[in-house]
Amino acid sequence: MCVTQCGTVPEAFNFPLFSSQFSSFMLPFLALTAQLPFGAPNHIDNFSTIMLTIGSPTLAIFSLMITILNSRWIKWRFERIRYPNSKEAVIILNNLQQSLLRVKKTTLDGRLPFLASQIVIPQNDQWWQRGAATLAFTHTWSIANIASVGWAVVAYIFVIASMDPRSTLNAIGPAVACPWLWLLPVVVGWLQTSPNCDEVQLRAKLAAVNETVYIRRPDDDPVAAPVLSNGITDEYAIEIWPRHRQPEDPQIEEIAQSFAAASIRANKHETVDGSPWTPSDPGVASVHLSNRVGKAEDIGRYIQPEDQRQSQCKCWAPGVWRRVAYSSVVACTVQWSCTGSAILAAWMTPTVGLGCHSASFLLHGALSTISFTIIRGGVILEQHYHSTNPLSYSLSSSSRRWHVNLSILCRRVGKIIAWVNACLFITLDLLRFANIFKNCFCESCVFGLGVHRAYNVVSYGPLVHFENWWIASVAFATTAALSLWISVFILKLNYITTFLILVMI
């Protein structure tokens, strides 16, 4: 009966129907990917960003949330530090989040105190000020941003407003638009966050600023002026590496610990060279310049925490697991809310059951989560190895190679899965619009019901009502996307404003 009524081949390709569905359901969201933050040194890597975003929405949402939470953590970490240039350090580190940061306290022989000189020496105040001014990035909404986001929002509203289960145009209903809906809050969130992620420009700007950093040599007279670092070495305290070297959070924590140690000693009126404390001028909260001069070994000792266990800690940054867990939960929840809404709408549209439409959405969600899990597993594996092996960067052992190779393998496999998932997702949507899924096999839900129990609904009777499931799926996906945007908006505010908003809610 199924073959008799429906035939053995899909419906004929209908270009007007294809173009209408493509322009309504898919094209606005594809155009929205152009507003993602790009900063790779070549076009291939930037295109890879688009494919990874489409192929693993979980990873895209996680990246947004972890960036915002890390920004809040950096501000919180320096909030109680009262030492010159601590505010500038927040701006610099916040804008270097998307970079592969490397921090060096000293040279390998320990003779040149890189980080201590950069924090303590008064001549380096200009480095922090110039760095904050150079690296600070303020992105404003442009006409292109507003047009892309507005087009996607209007298109989605029109799709919802024109929902008609018995219409040929909307035969697949909101199931196609829901899996893309997470992209709206992600793009808006990145525009609000304004990450400074242009790798080439960041490296060039930081390299130019590093040309002006001063350093105190071991044999220098403490009264004499320090010398420019670029005259005696090509290494600096804070650098951007072209490849992954060390987890970023511990690097930021190391700088924060150094600032905190100097701040504690300054609050105790301890000078660098041990001389009597010189009070600051009236109305000036900064530490007097004479309190920040001394020999190289004195400067290096000044930023060492009083608890030496802190200075030797190479472990995870404080609260990193909490931030990762929260970002992961939000990412999985939002992604599966949107994908699950599509599965629900397709599942409950007669014939009820797991068919080609719902199975394709389920495959997309599963591959997205698998890709995210494998990539994060590779990152955690590498960070765990570095946290337990402080000298791992200078050693060439079989253990190091094993950890590094396994970490690289995990990240590459995860990216390949995301690429495949993106290609499948776009291809299956195009096939859906081309009526390829309108055949006896797909519309009979053979996947869920089996060959012997499968059946096909030829026409809907007056008592068949499945519109409520469509409304529920649209409401669920819209609520998830809106909740993500509200979360981003609240997290971008300061702590006092966030507390007041939560109290009012």
Secondary structure, DSSP 8 states (H G I E B T S, - for coil): -HHHHH-SS-----HHHHHHHIIIIIHHHHHHGGGS----SSHHHHHHHHHHHHH-HHHHHHHHHHHHHHHHHHHHHHTT--STTHHHHHHHHHHTTTS-EEE-SB-TTS-SBHHHHHHH-GGGHHHHHHHHHHH-------HHHHHHHHHHHHHHHHHHHT--TT-STTTTGGGTTGGGTTHHHHHHHHHHH-----HHHHHHHHHHHHTT-EE--TTS-TTS--EEGGGT-S--SEEE-SS--S-HHHHHHHHHHHHHHHHHHHHTT--SSS-------TT--S--GGGG---HHHHHHHTS-SSHHHHT--S--TTHHHHHHHHHHHHHHHHHHHHHHHHHHHHHSSS-SS-HHHHHHHHHHHHHHHHHHHHHHHHHHHHHHHHH-TTTTT---HHHHHHHHHHHHHHHHHHHHHHHHHHHHHHHHHHHHTTTT-SHHHHTTHHHH-TTT-----S--TT---HHHHHHHHHHHHHHHHHHHHHHHHHHS-HHHHHHHHHH-
